[in-house]
């Protein structure tokens, strides 16, 4: 009951608090990152081999058969 009485006696205070909450909410929403897939810092391994004249399919088969 005390809060209701304070709110009724100070309508400008209530209006300022509501506007402050709205401004904080809007600025927070605009700063939130909207990314469907967040960046993951996962380690990756890359194998580079150089065999001139060999097609990529043969290279893939040759290396993957050993792994």
C-alpha positions in Angstrom: 0.0 0.0 0.0 2.9 2.4 0.7 4.2 2.1 -2.9 0.8 2.8 -4.3 0.4 5.9 -2.2 3.9 7.2 -3.2 3.1 6.6 -6.8 -0.2 8.4 -6.6 1.3 11.4 -4.8 4.3 11.6 -7.3 3.0 11.0 -10.8 6.0 12.7 -12.4 8.4 10.4 -10.5 6.5 7.4 -11.9 6.6 8.8 -15.4 10.4 9.5 -15.2 11.1 6.0 -13.8 9.0 4.4 -16.6 10.8 6.4 -19.3 14.2 5.6 -17.7 13.4 1.9 -17.8 12.3 2.1 -21.4 15.5 4.0 -22.5 17.7 1.4 -20.7 15.7 -1.4 -22.3 16.0 0.0 -25.8 19.7 0.7 -25.6 20.3 -2.8 -24.1 18.4 -4.4 -27.0 20.3 -2.5 -29.6 23.6 -3.6 -28.2 22.7 -7.3 -27.9 24.5 -9.3 -30.6 21.9 -11.0 -32.9 23.9 -13.9 -34.3 22.3 -17.2 -35.1 25.6 -19.1 -35.0 28.0 -17.6 -32.5 31.7 -17.9 -33.2 33.4 -20.9 -31.7 37.1 -20.9 -31.2 37.7 -24.5 -32.0 41.1 -25.7 -33.1 41.5 -26.9 -36.6 44.0 -29.0 -38.3 45.0 -28.4 -41.9 47.2 -30.7 -43.9 49.0 -29.3 -46.9 50.7 -31.6 -49.4 52.2 -30.7 -52.7 52.2 -33.3 -55.4 52.3 -31.6 -58.8 50.1 -33.3 -61.4 48.1 -35.5 -59.0 44.3 -34.8 -59.0 42.7 -33.8 -55.6 40.5 -36.9 -55.5 43.6 -39.2 -55.7 45.3 -37.2 -53.1 42.3 -37.3 -50.8 42.0 -41.1 -51.2 45.7 -41.7 -50.7 45.9 -39.6 -47.5 42.6 -40.7 -46.0 43.4 -44.4 -46.5 46.4 -44.0 -44.3 44.5 -42.2 -41.6 
